[in-house]
């Protein structure tokens, strides 16, 4: 009887962990734009999935090779594309958000060096809850996206 109660308790605990993991936010398809050596900044992109029942609030980020990482959005202002820094990024419950070229993205600033094509770079998102979500982004060389040449951003 005691063994079966212990087994039931362990089983219930495992189920709770499984449900919690299924509702945990996740990151996928992360990549970092590879620019010519000597560039002090670059951009990173990824998909954020929030299968949970509450809003996910991203308040910051960090990345290997960068002194700091900021969340930016690219907008057209007076006929030219400009980046605007965001203090936070909100992902609605049971939805996904893509950080992509020409839209919302991460700016990796103060690079110690430019990552190479195919190189892995760890990126972590800081949540308002105090938790971190981390993933590995792969360096990718891109010449132009949406007619927006790398490094041509202005603030």
Buried (B, 14 or more C-beta within 10 A) or exposed (E): EEEEEEEEEEEEEEEEEEEEEEBEBEBEEBBBBBBEEEBBBBBBBBBBBBBBEEEBEBBBBBBBBBEEBBBBBBEEEEEEBBBEEBEEBEBEEEEBBEBBBEBBBBBBBEBEEBBEEEBEBEBBBBBEEEEEBEBEBBBBEBEEBEEEEBEEBEE
